[in-house]
Amino acid sequence: MEEVVASLLQRALGQGWRVELRGTDRARMDWYDQRLWLGSDEAFLPHGLAGGPHDDLQPVLLTTAPKPEGMQAIMALDGAEVSLDEIAQKERVWILFDGRDQPALERARAQWRDLTGAGASAQYWSEEGGRWEKKAEK
């Protein structure tokens, strides 16, 4: 999961997007904060934890609460909620989960049903043998 997060963040920043990395647990966001500092200079991902004096300037903001303005994308982890209104306002929203974790899989399925049932368009991608494949679109 951590490698996917870093890869997608790198691509999003390359698009010029500011990204809200949203989780459900502050300790997990602290862990991601440390992890994102460990990359090489070439792979460095500028970011900050929410609650600092420069939240509005962070290219990637790690948070457990929605950041209402200024972000072009949301990356939701660990079952973090994303609303239909947020989806409509963003360039991209990712809901990431570990498909081998049954509770995480069930939570992601519920999010898919709720959001697509309310009118959001969505794609489901799965990693198969080291390659990403689109499995569904609604």
C-alpha positions in Angstrom: 0.0 0.0 0.0 2.8 2.4 0.9 4.4 2.1 -2.5 1.2 2.7 -4.3 0.5 5.8 -2.2 4.0 7.2 -3.0 3.6 6.4 -6.7 0.2 8.0 -7.0 1.3 11.0 -5.0 4.3 11.5 -7.3 2.0 11.3 -10.4 -0.5 13.7 -8.8 2.1 16.3 -8.0 3.4 15.9 -11.5 0.0 17.0 -12.7 0.3 20.1 -10.5 -2.4 18.9 -8.1 -2.4 19.4 -4.4 -3.4 16.2 -2.6 -5.2 15.5 0.7 -4.0 12.2 2.0 -6.8 11.3 4.3 -6.8 8.6 6.9 -8.8 7.6 9.9 -6.1 7.5 12.6 -3.6 10.3 13.6 -0.9 7.7 14.4 -1.2 6.2 10.9 -0.8 9.7 9.4 2.3 10.3 11.6 3.6 7.0 10.2 3.0 8.2 6.7 4.7 11.5 7.5 7.9 9.6 8.6 7.7 7.2 5.6 7.4 10.0 3.0 10.6 11.7 4.4 12.6 8.5 3.9 12.7 8.5 0.1 15.7 9.6 -2.0 16.1 13.2 -3.0 14.7 12.3 -6.5 11.7 10.6 -4.9 11.1 13.3 -2.2 7.4 14.1 -1.7 6.8 17.5 -0.2 4.2 17.2 2.5 3.0 18.1 5.9 0.8 17.0 8.7 -2.5 18.9 9.2 -2.6 21.3 12.1 0.6 23.1 11.2 0.9 26.8 10.4 1.3 26.1 6.6 -1.5 23.7 5.9 -2.7 25.8 3.0 0.7 25.7 1.3 1.3 21.9 1.6 1.4 20.1 -1.8 0.4 16.9 0.2 -1.5 17.4 3.4 -1.8 14.3 5.7 -5.0 14.6 7.7 -7.9 12.7 9.3 -10.4 15.4 8.6 -11.6 16.8 5.3 -9.8 19.9 4.0 -12.5 21.8 2.3 -10.6 24.0 -0.1 -7.4 24.3 -2.2 -6.9 20.6 -2.9 -7.4 19.1 -6.4 -7.3 15.5 -5.2 -8.1 13.3 -2.3 -6.5 10.0 -1.5 -8.5 8.1 1.1 -6.9 5.3 3.2 -8.0 2.9 5.8 -11.7 3.4 5.2 -11.7 7.2 5.4 -15.0 8.7 4.3 -15.3 10.7 1.1 -18.6 12.5 0.2 -20.3 12.8 -3.1 -19.9 16.6 -2.9 -16.1 16.2 -2.5 -15.9 13.9 -5.5 -17.8 16.4 -7.6 -15.3 19.2 -6.7 -12.0 17.3 -7.2 -9.9 16.3 -10.2 -9.4 12.9 -8.8 -10.3 10.8 -5.7 -8.7 7.5 -4.9 -10.0 5.1 -2.3 -7.2 2.8 -1.5 -7.4 -0.5 0.4 -5.7 -3.8 0.9 -7.8 -6.4 -1.0 -6.4 -9.2 1.2 -7.8 -7.5 4.3 -11.5 -8.7 4.4 -12.8 -5.9 6.6 -11.0 -3.3 4.4 -12.5 -5.0 1.3 -16.0 -4.9 2.7 -15.6 -1.3 3.6 -14.4 -0.4 0.1 -17.3 -2.3 -1.4 -19.8 -0.4 0.8 -18.2 2.9 -0.3 -18.4 1.9 -4.0 -22.1 1.0 -3.6 -22.9 4.2 -1.7 -21.0 6.6 -3.9 -22.0 5.0 -7.3 -25.6 4.6 -6.1 -25.6 8.3 -5.4 -24.4 9.1 -8.9 -20.6 9.2 -8.7 -18.7 7.7 -11.6 -16.0 5.3 -10.5 -13.4 2.8 -11.7 -12.1 -0.2 -9.8 -8.5 -1.1 -10.4 -6.7 -4.2 -9.0 -3.1 -5.2 -9.0 -2.7 -8.6 -10.6 0.7 -10.1 -10.8 2.5 -6.7 -10.6 0.2 -5.0 -13.2 -2.8 -2.8 -12.6 -5.9 -3.8 -14.4 -9.3 -2.0 -14.6 -11.9 -4.5 -13.2 -15.1 -2.4 -13.2 -16.5 1.0 -14.2 -19.7 2.6 -13.3 
